[in-house]
Amino acid sequence: MDLELAGKVALVTGVSQGIGLAVADVLAAEGMRVAGTSRTAPPRGDEVAHLPVDMREASAGDRAVAACLDRYGQLDVLVNNSAAAAS
């Protein structure tokens, strides 16, 4: 299925495993440029640019968006998948 996403940029949080990693992989397969946040590097980093950000920190969202914009110059889609609670 062509979702006409080629060339657009997505920021996906929580890409180290599970749903976040799967979403990032699907978006990349659709031709999107994908930046993904996680505290640890995802197991496959070839199609998703890893942004080492701990989304439990108050300024994490701002830093993740800034890093995505620095890398790609735009941001079209945000998938907020982080579920960790602050400790």
N, CA, C and O atoms as CSV, one atom per row, in Angstrom:
chain,resi,resn,atom,element,x,y,z
A,1,MET,N,N,0.844,-1.164,0.000
A,1,MET,CA,C,0.000,0.000,0.000
A,1,MET,C,C,0.898,1.239,0.000
A,1,MET,O,O,1.842,1.324,0.785
A,2,ASP,N,N,0.600,2.203,-0.886
A,2,ASP,CA,C,1.356,3.443,-0.927
A,2,ASP,C,C,0.572,4.522,-0.192
A,2,ASP,O,O,-0.478,4.965,-0.656
A,3,LEU,N,N,1.084,4.931,0.937
A,3,LEU,CA,C,0.420,5.952,1.746
A,3,LEU,C,C,0.864,7.367,1.374
A,3,LEU,O,O,0.478,8.339,2.023
A,4,GLU,N,N,1.690,7.472,0.307
A,4,GLU,CA,C,2.206,8.755,-0.168
A,4,GLU,C,C,2.959,9.504,0.933
A,4,GLU,O,O,2.784,10.708,1.116
A,5,LEU,N,N,3.792,8.772,1.653
A,5,LEU,CA,C,4.587,9.345,2.741
A,5,LEU,C,C,6.046,9.551,2.355
A,5,LEU,O,O,6.814,10.110,3.138
A,6,ALA,N,N,6.439,9.117,1.178
A,6,ALA,CA,C,7.837,9.211,0.750
A,6,ALA,C,C,8.320,10.651,0.841
A,6,ALA,O,O,7.657,11.583,0.387
A,7,GLY,N,N,9.500,10.803,1.445
A,7,GLY,CA,C,10.112,12.114,1.578
A,7,GLY,C,C,9.691,12.899,2.802
A,7,GLY,O,O,10.316,13.906,3.134
A,8,LYS,N,N,8.659,12.464,3.471
A,8,LYS,CA,C,8.228,13.144,4.693
A,8,LYS,C,C,9.072,12.633,5.863
A,8,LYS,O,O,9.751,11.612,5.754
A,9,VAL,N,N,9.020,13.355,6.972
A,9,VAL,CA,C,9.840,13.036,8.134
A,9,VAL,C,C,8.959,12.708,9.334
A,9,VAL,O,O,8.008,13.429,9.637
A,10,ALA,N,N,9.286,11.614,10.010
A,10,ALA,CA,C,8.559,11.209,11.212
A,10,ALA,C,C,9.507,11.164,12.402
A,10,ALA,O,O,10.673,10.790,12.275
A,11,LEU,N,N,8.992,11.547,13.541
A,11,LEU,CA,C,9.679,11.384,14.817
A,11,LEU,C,C,8.852,10.395,15.619
A,11,LEU,O,O,7.679,10.638,15.902
A,12,VAL,N,N,9.470,9.281,15.985
A,12,VAL,CA,C,8.785,8.230,16.744
A,12,VAL,C,C,9.509,8.072,18.075
A,12,VAL,O,O,10.721,7.857,18.101
A,13,THR,N,N,8.781,8.178,19.173
A,13,THR,CA,C,9.398,7.988,20.483
A,13,THR,C,C,9.282,6.526,20.896
A,13,THR,O,O,8.350,5.828,20.495
A,14,GLY,N,N,10.228,6.077,21.692
A,14,GLY,CA,C,10.200,4.714,22.224
A,14,GLY,C,C,10.453,3.651,21.176
A,14,GLY,O,O,9.678,2.702,21.055
A,15,VAL,N,N,11.545,3.799,20.405
A,15,VAL,CA,C,11.803,2.867,19.300
A,15,VAL,C,C,12.739,1.707,19.654
A,15,VAL,O,O,13.164,0.974,18.762
A,16,SER,N,N,13.062,1.529,20.920
A,16,SER,CA,C,14.019,0.474,21.258
A,16,SER,C,C,13.451,-0.929,21.083
A,16,SER,O,O,14.202,-1.891,20.919
A,17,GLN,N,N,12.117,-1.048,21.117
A,17,GLN,CA,C,11.494,-2.365,20.980
A,17,GLN,C,C,9.995,-2.200,20.763
A,17,GLN,O,O,9.476,-1.085,20.803
A,18,GLY,N,N,9.317,-3.289,20.538
A,18,GLY,CA,C,7.863,-3.339,20.513
A,18,GLY,C,C,7.193,-2.456,19.479
A,18,GLY,O,O,7.643,-2.362,18.337
A,19,ILE,N,N,6.107,-1.806,19.892
A,19,ILE,CA,C,5.283,-1.020,18.985
A,19,ILE,C,C,6.076,0.121,18.356
A,19,ILE,O,O,5.960,0.359,17.153
A,20,GLY,N,N,6.868,0.821,19.137
A,20,GLY,CA,C,7.636,1.944,18.593
A,20,GLY,C,C,8.576,1.515,17.485
A,20,GLY,O,O,8.666,2.177,16.451
A,21,LEU,N,N,9.277,0.414,17.693
A,21,LEU,CA,C,10.196,-0.102,16.686
A,21,LEU,C,C,9.436,-0.542,15.443
A,21,LEU,O,O,9.875,-0.281,14.323
A,22,ALA,N,N,8.300,-1.208,15.632
A,22,ALA,CA,C,7.488,-1.665,14.497
A,22,ALA,C,C,6.948,-0.483,13.693
A,22,ALA,O,O,6.973,-0.510,12.463
A,23,VAL,N,N,6.464,0.547,14.374
A,23,VAL,CA,C,5.954,1.730,13.682
A,23,VAL,C,C,7.075,2.400,12.894
A,23,VAL,O,O,6.890,2.760,11.731
A,24,ALA,N,N,8.225,2.566,13.516
A,24,ALA,CA,C,9.358,3.187,12.825
A,24,ALA,C,C,9.746,2.399,11.579
A,24,ALA,O,O,10.016,2.987,10.532
A,25,ASP,N,N,9.775,1.078,11.685
A,25,ASP,CA,C,10.120,0.233,10.538
A,25,ASP,C,C,9.106,0.381,9.400
A,25,ASP,O,O,9.493,0.465,8.234
A,26,VAL,N,N,7.811,0.414,9.733
A,26,VAL,CA,C,6.773,0.545,8.705
A,26,VAL,C,C,6.859,1.912,8.024
A,26,VAL,O,O,6.750,2.003,6.801
A,27,LEU,N,N,7.050,2.961,8.801
A,27,LEU,CA,C,7.161,4.293,8.215
A,27,LEU,C,C,8.384,4.397,7.306
A,27,LEU,O,O,8.314,4.993,6.232
A,28,ALA,N,N,9.493,3.822,7.734
A,28,ALA,CA,C,10.696,3.817,6.895
A,28,ALA,C,C,10.461,3.028,5.609
A,28,ALA,O,O,10.919,3.432,4.540
A,29,ALA,N,N,9.754,1.912,5.706
A,29,ALA,CA,C,9.450,1.104,4.530
A,29,ALA,C,C,8.535,1.855,3.562
A,29,ALA,O,O,8.547,1.583,2.361
A,30,GLU,N,N,7.745,2.795,4.077
A,30,GLU,CA,C,6.881,3.621,3.239
A,30,GLU,C,C,7.639,4.781,2.602
A,30,GLU,O,O,7.059,5.577,1.863
A,31,GLY,N,N,8.946,4.876,2.893
A,31,GLY,CA,C,9.767,5.913,2.276
A,31,GLY,C,C,9.968,7.154,3.110
A,31,GLY,O,O,10.527,8.140,2.630
A,32,MET,N,N,9.518,7.123,4.356
A,32,MET,CA,C,9.724,8.267,5.234
A,32,MET,C,C,11.148,8.262,5.780
A,32,MET,O,O,11.775,7.211,5.912
A,33,ARG,N,N,11.636,9.433,6.087
A,33,ARG,CA,C,12.869,9.562,6.857
A,33,ARG,C,C,12.417,9.571,8.313
A,33,ARG,O,O,11.570,10.375,8.701
A,34,VAL,N,N,12.985,8.677,9.112
A,34,VAL,CA,C,12.492,8.456,10.472
A,34,VAL,C,C,13.600,8.700,11.488
A,34,VAL,O,O,14.706,8.174,11.365
A,35,ALA,N,N,13.276,9.512,12.499
A,35,ALA,CA,C,14.135,9.687,13.663
A,35,ALA,C,C,13.395,9.053,14.831
A,35,ALA,O,O,12.195,9.270,15.003
A,36,GLY,N,N,14.106,8.274,15.631
A,36,GLY,CA,C,13.465,7.598,16.744
A,36,GLY,C,C,14.205,7.827,18.041
A,36,GLY,O,O,15.435,7.785,18.086
A,37,THR,N,N,13.448,8.070,19.099
A,37,THR,CA,C,14.058,8.275,20.411
A,37,THR,C,C,13.979,7.008,21.241
A,37,THR,O,O,13.021,6.239,21.152
A,38,SER,N,N,15.000,6.813,22.043
A,38,SER,CA,C,15.001,5.770,23.069
A,38,SER,C,C,16.216,5.998,23.947
A,38,SER,O,O,17.163,6.685,23.565
A,39,ARG,N,N,16.169,5.415,25.118
A,39,ARG,CA,C,17.310,5.528,26.028
A,39,ARG,C,C,18.468,4.670,25.554
A,39,ARG,O,O,19.627,5.004,25.795
A,40,THR,N,N,18.166,3.568,24.882
A,40,THR,CA,C,19.194,2.686,24.335
A,40,THR,C,C,18.974,2.565,22.837
A,40,THR,O,O,17.857,2.749,22.354
A,41,ALA,N,N,20.010,2.263,22.116
A,41,ALA,CA,C,19.915,2.150,20.662
A,41,ALA,C,C,19.005,0.982,20.285
A,41,ALA,O,O,19.053,-0.074,20.915
A,42,PRO,N,N,18.179,1.172,19.258
A,42,PRO,CA,C,17.336,0.067,18.799
A,42,PRO,C,C,18.194,-1.049,18.202
A,42,PRO,O,O,19.324,-0.798,17.782
A,43,PRO,N,N,17.677,-2.263,18.160
A,43,PRO,CA,C,18.470,-3.379,17.656
A,43,PRO,C,C,18.831,-3.256,16.184
A,43,PRO,O,O,19.838,-3.810,15.743
A,44,ARG,N,N,18.018,-2.535,15.424
A,44,ARG,CA,C,18.309,-2.311,14.010
A,44,ARG,C,C,18.337,-0.812,13.792
A,44,ARG,O,O,17.319,-0.142,13.966
A,45,GLY,N,N,19.483,-0.279,13.416
A,45,GLY,CA,C,19.583,1.160,13.257
A,45,GLY,C,C,19.822,1.610,11.845
A,45,GLY,O,O,20.197,2.762,11.629
A,46,ASP,N,N,19.618,0.739,10.861
A,46,ASP,CA,C,19.973,1.086,9.496
A,46,ASP,C,C,18.991,2.056,8.841
A,46,ASP,O,O,19.421,2.867,8.020
A,47,GLU,N,N,17.717,2.017,9.154
A,47,GLU,CA,C,16.749,2.875,8.488
A,47,GLU,C,C,16.174,3.959,9.405
A,47,GLU,O,O,15.485,4.867,8.941
A,48,VAL,N,N,16.456,3.861,10.682
A,48,VAL,CA,C,15.929,4.822,11.643
A,48,VAL,C,C,17.098,5.530,12.318
A,48,VAL,O,O,17.968,4.886,12.905
A,49,ALA,N,N,17.112,6.864,12.232
A,49,ALA,CA,C,18.159,7.641,12.897
A,49,ALA,C,C,17.858,7.658,14.392
A,49,ALA,O,O,16.808,8.140,14.819
A,50,HIS,N,N,18.776,7.135,15.170
A,50,HIS,CA,C,18.548,7.052,16.615
A,50,HIS,C,C,18.885,8.367,17.298
A,50,HIS,O,O,19.961,8.929,17.092
A,51,LEU,N,N,17.960,8.850,18.111
A,51,LEU,CA,C,18.176,10.026,18.947
A,51,LEU,C,C,18.174,9.554,20.392
A,51,LEU,O,O,17.122,9.189,20.917
A,52,PRO,N,N,19.337,9.553,21.048
A,52,PRO,CA,C,19.397,9.041,22.428
A,52,PRO,C,C,18.781,10.041,23.408
A,52,PRO,O,O,19.475,10.898,23.957
A,53,VAL,N,N,17.483,9.919,23.616
A,53,VAL,CA,C,16.743,10.841,24.478
A,53,VAL,C,C,15.919,10.025,25.465
A,53,VAL,O,O,15.252,9.061,25.089
A,54,ASP,N,N,15.973,10.420,26.723
A,54,ASP,CA,C,15.149,9.801,27.757
A,54,ASP,C,C,13.889,10.644,27.908
A,54,ASP,O,O,13.927,11.723,28.500
A,55,MET,N,N,12.781,10.155,27.378
A,55,MET,CA,C,11.547,10.937,27.342
A,55,MET,C,C,10.949,11.194,28.727
A,55,MET,O,O,9.954,11.911,28.840
A,56,ARG,N,N,11.538,10.623,29.779
A,56,ARG,CA,C,11.065,10.913,31.135
A,56,ARG,C,C,11.550,12.276,31.610
A,56,ARG,O,O,11.040,12.794,32.603
A,57,GLU,N,N,12.519,12.862,30.929
A,57,GLU,CA,C,13.058,14.166,31.317
A,57,GLU,C,C,12.153,15.281,30.786
A,57,GLU,O,O,11.621,15.186,29.680
A,58,ALA,N,N,11.987,16.327,31.577
A,58,ALA,CA,C,11.059,17.410,31.235
A,58,ALA,C,C,11.359,18.068,29.891
A,58,ALA,O,O,10.430,18.439,29.174
A,59,SER,N,N,12.614,18.220,29.540
A,59,SER,CA,C,12.983,18.905,28.298
A,59,SER,C,C,13.171,17.947,27.123
A,59,SER,O,O,13.582,18.367,26.042
A,60,ALA,N,N,12.876,16.679,27.325
A,60,ALA,CA,C,13.151,15.669,26.302
A,60,ALA,C,C,12.398,15.919,24.999
A,60,ALA,O,O,12.969,15.769,23.919
A,61,GLY,N,N,11.140,16.293,25.085
A,61,GLY,CA,C,10.352,16.538,23.883
A,61,GLY,C,C,10.945,17.644,23.033
A,61,GLY,O,O,11.077,17.506,21.817
A,62,ASP,N,N,11.301,18.740,23.681
A,62,ASP,CA,C,11.917,19.857,22.958
A,62,ASP,C,C,13.229,19.432,22.302
A,62,ASP,O,O,13.504,19.790,21.157
A,63,ARG,N,N,14.038,18.664,23.040
A,63,ARG,CA,C,15.327,18.228,22.486
A,63,ARG,C,C,15.146,17.260,21.325
A,63,ARG,O,O,15.897,17.312,20.351
A,64,ALA,N,N,14.162,16.382,21.420
A,64,ALA,CA,C,13.919,15.417,20.347
A,64,ALA,C,C,13.463,16.121,19.069
A,64,ALA,O,O,13.942,15.811,17.978
A,65,VAL,N,N,12.540,17.066,19.210
A,65,VAL,CA,C,12.074,17.813,18.042
A,65,VAL,C,C,13.225,18.616,17.440
A,65,VAL,O,O,13.395,18.632,16.221
A,66,ALA,N,N,14.013,19.281,18.281
A,66,ALA,CA,C,15.148,20.067,17.785
A,66,ALA,C,C,16.150,19.182,17.051
A,66,ALA,O,O,16.662,19.570,16.001
A,67,ALA,N,N,16.434,18.004,17.587
A,67,ALA,CA,C,17.385,17.093,16.937
A,67,ALA,C,C,16.851,16.610,15.594
A,67,ALA,O,O,17.610,16.484,14.633
A,68,CYS,N,N,15.567,16.344,15.522
A,68,CYS,CA,C,14.946,15.916,14.273
A,68,CYS,C,C,15.019,17.040,13.237
A,68,CYS,O,O,15.363,16.801,12.080
A,69,LEU,N,N,14.698,18.254,13.653
A,69,LEU,CA,C,14.760,19.396,12.745
A,69,LEU,C,C,16.182,19.680,12.296
A,69,LEU,O,O,16.410,20.029,11.138
A,70,ASP,N,N,17.148,19.532,13.209
A,70,ASP,CA,C,18.552,19.723,12.837
A,70,ASP,C,C,18.980,18.712,11.778
A,70,ASP,O,O,19.711,19.047,10.846
A,71,ARG,N,N,18.523,17.491,11.928
A,71,ARG,CA,C,18.937,16.413,11.021
A,71,ARG,C,C,18.241,16.494,9.667
A,71,ARG,O,O,18.879,16.339,8.626
A,72,TYR,N,N,16.929,16.738,9.683
A,72,TYR,CA,C,16.141,16.645,8.449
A,72,TYR,C,C,15.566,17.978,7.956
A,72,TYR,O,O,15.158,18.080,6.798
A,73,GLY,N,N,15.528,18.999,8.820
A,73,GLY,CA,C,15.019,20.294,8.405
A,73,GLY,C,C,13.505,20.411,8.368
A,73,GLY,O,O,12.971,21.453,7.987
A,74,GLN,N,N,12.819,19.365,8.754
A,74,GLN,CA,C,11.358,19.390,8.794
A,74,GLN,C,C,10.866,18.282,9.713
A,74,GLN,O,O,11.617,17.379,10.082
A,75,LEU,N,N,9.605,18.369,10.070
A,75,LEU,CA,C,8.956,17.331,10.861
A,75,LEU,C,C,7.495,17.304,10.452
A,75,LEU,O,O,6.773,18.286,10.626
A,76,ASP,N,N,7.056,16.160,9.901
A,76,ASP,CA,C,5.703,16.047,9.377
A,76,ASP,C,C,4.790,15.191,10.250
A,76,ASP,O,O,3.586,15.437,10.313
A,77,VAL,N,N,5.353,14.190,10.922
A,77,VAL,CA,C,4.544,13.245,11.694
A,77,VAL,C,C,5.222,12.990,13.040
A,77,VAL,O,O,6.434,12.784,13.101
A,78,LEU,N,N,4.440,13.006,14.109
A,78,LEU,CA,C,4.925,12.647,15.440
A,78,LEU,C,C,4.134,11.439,15.920
A,78,LEU,O,O,2.903,11.454,15.939
A,79,VAL,N,N,4.862,10.387,16.311
A,79,VAL,CA,C,4.231,9.228,16.928
A,79,VAL,C,C,4.751,9.180,18.360
A,79,VAL,O,O,5.901,8.812,18.602
A,80,ASN,N,N,3.899,9.553,19.301
A,80,ASN,CA,C,4.295,9.606,20.704
A,80,ASN,C,C,3.988,8.259,21.348
A,80,ASN,O,O,2.860,7.988,21.759
A,81,ASN,N,N,5.013,7.430,21.425
A,81,ASN,CA,C,4.857,6.049,21.883
A,81,ASN,C,C,5.508,5.799,23.239
A,81,ASN,O,O,5.406,4.690,23.764
A,82,SER,N,N,6.161,6.772,23.810
A,82,SER,CA,C,6.825,6.567,25.099
A,82,SER,C,C,5.806,6.406,26.206
A,82,SER,O,O,4.843,7.165,26.312
A,83,ALA,N,N,6.044,5.391,27.031
A,83,ALA,CA,C,5.081,5.118,28.088
A,83,ALA,C,C,5.699,5.073,29.471
A,83,ALA,O,O,4.997,4.840,30.455
A,84,ALA,N,N,6.999,5.291,29.561
A,84,ALA,CA,C,7.660,5.197,30.859
A,84,ALA,C,C,7.249,6.354,31.750
A,84,ALA,O,O,7.185,7.501,31.308
A,85,ALA,N,N,6.976,6.046,32.992
A,85,ALA,CA,C,6.642,7.069,33.974
A,85,ALA,C,C,7.906,7.547,34.663
A,85,ALA,O,O,8.863,6.789,34.824
A,86,ALA,N,N,7.905,8.795,35.066
A,86,ALA,CA,C,9.043,9.328,35.807
A,86,ALA,C,C,9.144,8.615,37.142
A,86,ALA,O,O,8.140,8.311,37.787
A,87,SER,N,N,10.377,8.358,37.538
A,87,SER,CA,C,10.554,7.658,38.816
A,87,SER,C,C,10.979,8.585,39.913
A,87,SER,O,O,11.170,8.150,41.049
